[in-house]
Every structure is written in C-alpha cells, then in structure tokens.
C-alpha cells in the first residue's frame, strides 16, 4: 500500500515503510491512528488482537519485504534527491495490512504536511523514482526467496 504521510509538525519529513504489528513508538501509533481514523482506545483494542495475528509467518516475511523496499527507496531517492531523511522500517496497526494473506507493507513516500515533501510529491520525476525504487525493493525481496517459494510468485 503506497501512501503520503502527514504530521501535525510541519517540519517532519522523510520516507518510511511499515509492516503490521504493535506500534513501538508514539509517532508510529499516531501515523496509524491518522491513517485508520480511529481513536487511541480503539487502536489499543486493535493492538491486543494483533498480538495473536502477528505470530504468523507473514509477519517475518512482511518485515523482510519492508526492509528491502525501504533500503531501495533510500538508495534510489538519495541518488537523485539528496536530503530526504530515512525514517526507517516500523511496525504499526494499519487496517489496510490486517488480514493480508501474503507479506504486506505500507510505504509512506513523503510528508505532504511538510512544504519540501509536498514540493517533491508534486514532481513527476520524484514520483517515478519512488515507483522504480519500490519495484526494485519488491524484486530484490522476491529474488531472495528460496527456490521452492519463487514458484508461488
């Protein structure tokens, strides 16, 4: 799932990739609440349910996929658009990731609430570089799968 991020703090900027899990930081929790448009209490209840769901094999593979995509995003963007902060890979309770029957991630391409991020997102060359970088991340992940798993792609 590919998104643009937002923050109450207009100075926050960068790219990050999430996989399903219990948020480990206040920022990750706030991002999930904004995406999901739910209250802190509802998010807390959802996270309790997720503790059981995140024990599946998709969690590990989603983590590996998120790392691959984030690494390729950082590498691809830094080559053409210097200074975009790498906010890393994080876990959060995004509705869009719940129930996925395969590895799944949510990519936050930039903060639309930041003037620099908004400007970058308005540029076709930036969006195309994001798309190429995400694709490289997916392909790198797929190529790293064991031979018996690649037949399932």
N, C-alpha and C positions, 0 to 999 in steps of 0.2 A: 504494500500500500504506500503510495507516494503522496506526501503532504507538504504544505508550507507551515512553518511553526509560527507561534505568536507568544509574546510575553508582555506582562504589564510594564516591565522595564524595557524601554525602547533602545537601550544600549546593548542588550543581549543580542548576540548574533553567532552564526555558525551552522554547522551541519552535524546531525546525529542520527543514529539508527537504533530502533527499539525492537526487542523481541518480547513475547508475552511472559509476564512474571510479576511478582510483587515489586512495586517501586522501591528503590533503595535510597532515593533522595527526595527532598521536598520538591525540587524542580521537576523531576520525573513524574511525581504524583500530580503536580499542578498541570503539567502538559497533558497527562491522561484525562484529568477532570475537564480541561478545556475541550479536548477532542471529543470526549464522551458526553459532555454537557450534563454531568451529574454532580451531586453533592459529595462532600468528603465522607459522610456516613455511608452513602450508597457505594462509594469506592471502597471503603473499608470492608463492607459486607462482601463485595465482589472479590476482594483480595483473599478473603477467607476461603471462598470457593476455589479460587485459583491455586491455592496451596496444593490441592489434590490434583488438579488438572496439569500443573507444571511438572509433574513427575513422569511425564510420558517421554518417549524417545524424540518426539518433535521438539521438545524444549532444547535439547542438546544441539540438534541439527539447526534449529532456528538461531541459536547463539552463534554457531559456526557461520551460517549464512549472513547474519548481521555483521559479524567481524569482517567477512570477505567484502561485503558491499561497502561498509564504512572505510575500509582500507583503500579500496579502489576509488571511492569518492574523494577522499583526502588527496590521494596521489593525482587523480585526474584534474581536480579543481586547482590544486596548488600549482600544477604545471602551467595553467592558463590564467588563473585568477588568484594571485597571491593575497595572503592575509585573511582568508576565510577560516575562522577557528574550527578546529576539530574538537567537537564536544563529546566524541566517543560513542561507545555502544552502551545502551542502558536497558533495563527491564521496566516495564510498566503494564498496567491493566487496560489495554486498548480493546474496546469491543470488537473492532474490525479483525483482531487477531484471535479472538476466542472461538473455539470450535473448528479452527482450520484443521484439515485432515492431512496437512503436509507442513514442512517448515515454512514459517511465515514471519515477515518483519514489517515494520513501519518505518519509512525513511522520511526524516524531516529535512527538506532540501535547503532551507534558509528561513530566517525570521522575517516575515512580512511586516512585522511591527517595528523593525529596525530600518531606518532610511537607506543604509548601504545594502542590506539584504533585499529590500523592496526594489532598489535600482537594479541589482543583479538579476533578480527574478523577472524583471521586465525585458531583459536582453535574451534574444533568441539563441545567441552563441553560448550563453551560460546554461540555459535550459537544455540545449543539445549536449553540452559537455556533461551535465548531470545525468542525462539519459544514457550516454555512452558509458559513463563510469558505473552506473548501476548495472547495466548489462554486463560489463566486464566482471563485476563482483559476482553476479549470478553465474556466469560461465566459469569463473575460477572455482566457485563452490561446486558446481556440477562436475567439473573435471577432476576434482579431488575426491569425489565419491568412489567407493570401492567398485571394482568391475561388475560385481553382481547387482549393485544398485543402479548403475548407469543405464541398464536395460529398461528401467522403470520410467525414465525421463520422457 
